[in-house]
Amino acid sequence: MTKQEKVEFVIETLETLYPEIPIPLDHKDPYTLLIAVLLSAQCTDVRVNLTTPHLFAKADNPYDMIKLSIDQIADIIRPCGLAPMKSKGIHGLSHILIDKHNGIVPANFPDLEELPAVGHKTASVVLAQAFDIPTFPVDTHIHRLMYRWNLTNGKNVEQTEKDAKRIFPIETWNRLHLQMIWYGREYSPARGWDLEKDIITKTIGRKSVLNEYNKKASK
């Protein structure tokens, strides 16, 4: 297969498997999505979705959030891990949204990335899922898949994001990043990986990855 044929194969396979794409984090607007994505750092989406209802029952907007203390926020979000850092970030960004943006989540990278505890990936997810602005957020699943599929050298997520944006058409980015996350979880996980079920890697995978898998499987 040529590189272009591989890209088309990935898009078509994912579109067949995931014609409807659920968004992993429960939210009702850009603010609640921003908070949920921030909480998801080093935490599972399932755990975040169990935790956010307790937080949002008390504060689902920046004006109510700043009425809570950092310690109160930390107590609620503790199951998500990194509670001291995340609670400071949530409290701080809520203040900035009120002071600089009339309580509204901005729809651009510079303003989002200025917010405490909001990195490039979090900003990318918010822009894609809340505002439908084309971005390509790269999480550990996408990073792993792009390497296994020989579509990036896999040295870091920044390079993987550049490669993804270069090879996939911009109109596919927002659907594709979600489809890849679901595919990675279901068919191409880091642990307990069954190559027979992973049709994309089996078809276009990096030779060294396939050889390593087969070597381990034959032991």
Order of alpha helices (4+ residues) and beta strands (2+ residues): alpha-alpha-alpha-alpha-alpha-alpha-alpha-alpha-alpha-alpha-alpha-alpha-alpha
